[in-house]
Amino acid sequence: MIIEQVIEDKSNFKEDRYSEKPIRSIIKSISWRAVGTIDTIVISWLITGEVDTALSIGGIELVTKMLLYFFHERVWNSIKWGRK
């Protein structure tokens, strides 16, 4: 059911008709990743005891999870389920 709605909706990333604009998803992605990356760096540092390793893990995680979150948001904006 949800998959069919995603496939049927042929909208692009410019703007979804009844939801947020892509720029909003980008800003939300950046702010959320800042919080998440700080968390990852702290946890990595506590586990490894090495700041360099923690920063490396946090840097990689920052980029990959920001991209994943952006596309996750865009897909959910195209799903009508749960909206009024």
Sine and cosine of phi, psi and omega as CSV:
sin_phi,cos_phi,sin_psi,cos_psi,sin_omega,cos_omega
0.00,0.00,-0.79,0.61,0.01,-1.00
-0.92,0.40,-0.66,0.75,0.01,-1.00
-0.87,0.49,-0.66,0.75,0.01,-1.00
-0.88,0.48,-0.64,0.77,0.01,-1.00
-0.91,0.41,-0.61,0.79,0.02,-1.00
-0.92,0.39,-0.69,0.72,-0.03,-1.00
-0.93,0.38,-0.66,0.75,-0.03,-1.00
-0.93,0.37,-0.55,0.83,-0.04,-1.00
-0.98,0.21,0.94,-0.33,-0.07,-1.00
-1.00,-0.10,0.31,0.95,-0.03,-1.00
-0.92,0.38,0.36,-0.93,0.02,-1.00
-0.96,-0.27,-0.12,-0.99,-0.07,-1.00
-0.99,0.11,0.01,1.00,-0.01,-1.00
-0.90,0.43,-0.78,0.63,0.06,-1.00
-0.22,-0.97,0.78,-0.63,0.10,-0.99
-0.99,0.15,0.63,-0.78,-0.13,-0.99
-0.83,0.55,-0.70,0.71,-0.10,-1.00
-0.86,-0.51,0.49,0.87,-0.03,-1.00
-0.61,-0.80,-0.27,-0.96,-0.08,-1.00
-0.97,0.24,0.38,-0.93,0.05,-1.00
-0.98,0.20,0.40,-0.92,0.01,-1.00
-0.83,0.55,-0.56,0.83,-0.02,-1.00
-0.88,0.47,-0.57,0.82,0.04,-1.00
-0.90,0.43,-0.67,0.74,0.04,-1.00
-0.89,0.45,-0.59,0.81,0.02,-1.00
-0.91,0.42,-0.74,0.67,-0.01,-1.00
-0.90,0.44,-0.67,0.74,0.05,-1.00
-0.89,0.46,-0.63,0.77,0.02,-1.00
-0.88,0.48,-0.71,0.71,-0.03,-1.00
-0.91,0.42,-0.73,0.69,-0.03,-1.00
-0.91,0.41,-0.66,0.75,0.01,-1.00
-0.92,0.40,-0.65,0.76,-0.01,-1.00
-0.92,0.40,-0.55,0.83,0.04,-1.00
-0.87,0.50,-0.73,0.68,0.03,-1.00
-0.89,0.45,-0.74,0.67,-0.03,-1.00
-0.90,0.44,-0.61,0.79,-0.02,-1.00
-0.94,0.34,-0.65,0.76,0.07,-1.00
-0.86,0.50,-0.68,0.73,0.04,-1.00
-0.87,0.50,-0.73,0.69,0.00,-1.00
-0.89,0.46,-0.67,0.75,0.00,-1.00
-0.90,0.44,-0.70,0.71,0.00,-1.00
-0.90,0.44,-0.72,0.69,0.01,-1.00
-0.89,0.45,-0.69,0.72,0.01,-1.00
-0.88,0.48,-0.65,0.76,0.01,-1.00
-0.91,0.41,-0.67,0.74,0.02,-1.00
-0.90,0.44,-0.61,0.79,-0.03,-1.00
-0.97,0.25,-0.73,0.69,-0.10,-1.00
-1.00,0.01,-0.47,0.88,-0.08,-1.00
0.97,0.25,0.14,0.99,-0.04,-1.00
-0.86,-0.51,0.86,-0.51,-0.02,-1.00
-0.91,0.42,-0.68,0.73,-0.02,-1.00
-0.86,0.51,-0.70,0.72,0.02,-1.00
-0.90,0.43,-0.69,0.72,0.00,-1.00
-0.87,0.48,-0.67,0.74,0.02,-1.00
-0.92,0.38,-0.59,0.80,0.04,-1.00
-0.90,0.43,-0.73,0.68,0.03,-1.00
-0.88,0.48,-0.71,0.70,0.01,-1.00
-0.88,0.47,-0.62,0.79,0.00,-1.00
-0.91,0.40,-0.68,0.73,0.03,-1.00
-0.92,0.39,-0.70,0.71,-0.02,-1.00
-0.89,0.46,-0.58,0.81,0.00,-1.00
-0.84,0.55,-0.78,0.63,-0.07,-1.00
-0.94,0.35,-0.75,0.66,-0.08,-1.00
-0.91,0.41,-0.68,0.74,-0.05,-1.00
-0.97,0.26,-0.46,0.89,0.07,-1.00
-0.92,0.40,-0.69,0.73,0.04,-1.00
-0.90,0.43,-0.71,0.70,0.02,-1.00
-0.87,0.50,-0.68,0.74,0.00,-1.00
-0.90,0.43,-0.68,0.73,0.00,-1.00
-0.84,0.54,-0.77,0.64,-0.03,-1.00
-0.93,0.36,-0.54,0.84,0.09,-1.00
-0.88,0.48,-0.71,0.70,0.05,-1.00
-0.87,0.49,-0.70,0.71,-0.05,-1.00
-0.91,0.42,-0.63,0.77,0.04,-1.00
-0.90,0.43,-0.73,0.68,-0.01,-1.00
-0.90,0.43,-0.49,0.87,0.06,-1.00
-0.92,0.38,-0.38,0.93,0.00,-1.00
-1.00,0.00,-0.10,1.00,-0.01,-1.00
-1.00,-0.08,0.81,-0.58,-0.06,-1.00
-0.99,0.14,-0.31,0.95,-0.06,-1.00
-0.84,0.55,0.76,-0.65,0.06,-1.00
1.00,0.08,0.06,1.00,0.04,-1.00
-0.98,-0.21,0.41,-0.91,0.04,-1.00
-1.00,-0.01,0.00,0.00,0.00,0.00
